[in-house]
């Protein structure tokens, strides 16, 4: 998890449920505020036929997430 200068939460995790490969672990991402995070749709960063583990995230000086 990371918080940018606008207090947006950037959440990244490994888990099941990617669109094309729901039975394999892939990397997922959400961005939102404390109030809106539950209603924000997750983005599948990876959706591959091999499992993906241990995601990391950093926010640069411009508020861009690097996953």
Order of alpha helices (4+ residues) and beta strands (2+ residues): beta-beta-beta-beta-beta-beta
